[in-house]
Amino acid sequence: MSDKREHLRTPITCSIKIVHAELGEMLVKTRDLSDGGVFVLLDPEQAPPIGSRVTGQVQGLMEEAPIVAMEVVRAEPEGIGLRFVETQ
């Protein structure tokens, strides 16, 4: 099976607040990050469906981090892959 990813992943652990319209807010940890998105660790029961739009904001920085729009693009037993999307 070939890896079709465009961006190099960097393993990194930080806290990120994810907000979904129906599921509300959840504080999760990241597994890795790339220029195209981020993988976050969470229970499958908490995961928004693939195709859902969410916002995310890194927590615990000296200054407030920007809020970014993301889309759920894949689900695994340990979490979900989120792709950064541009807002209109």
N, C-alpha and C positions, 0 to 999 in steps of 0.2 A: 504494500500500500504506500503510495507516494504522499509526501507532505506538501500540500498546496499552499502553505502559508506564505504571504508576501513579506512579512516583517519578522525580524529576529526577536525572540522572546528573551526577556531578562527575568530571572527568578527574583522576586521581591515580595516581602511581607509587610503590609501596612493595613491600617483600618480604613474602610471606606463605607460611607453611608449611601445606601441604594434606596431610591424612592420609586415605587410603582403605584400607578393610579388606584388600583383595586387592593393591592396587598399592603400598601402603606410603606413605612420606613423600616429598614433593617440595617444593622451594623454588622459588617462581614469583614473577613480578612482576604487579602489578595494572595494568589499563588505566583502569578507572573504578569508581566506587563510588556507591551510592544507599542510601536507607533500606531498600530491599528486598533488596539483594544486591551482588555484586561480579563484575566480569569479570576473569579472569586469563589471562595469556599463557602458552601452552605448545603443544608439538607435538601434532598430532592423535593420534599413536601413544601418547602418554602420558596422554591424556584418559580419565578414568573415563566409563562410559556414561551417557547421559541417564537420569535417575531415580535415580542413585546418591547415597548419602548420604556426605558427607565432613565432616571438621572442619577448621577453619582458625584460624590464629593469626598476627597481624601480628608481624613480626620487627624487631629493631633499635631498639626503644623504650627509654627510660630504665628503665621498669618493665615487668615481664612482662605482656603483653596477655592478655585473656581468650580462651579457646578457644570458638569458636562453631560450631554445627551448620549445615550447608548442604546443599542438594540441587542436583545438576547439572540445569539446565533447558534449556540450549541449547548447541550446539557450532558453532563457526565455524572457518575454516581457521587463524586465529591464536590461538584459545583457547576457553575455555568460560565460560558464564554460570552463576553460582551464586546461588541464592536462599537467604536466611537462613531457617532454620526453628527453631521452638521445640522444646526437648527436653522429654520427659515426665518 
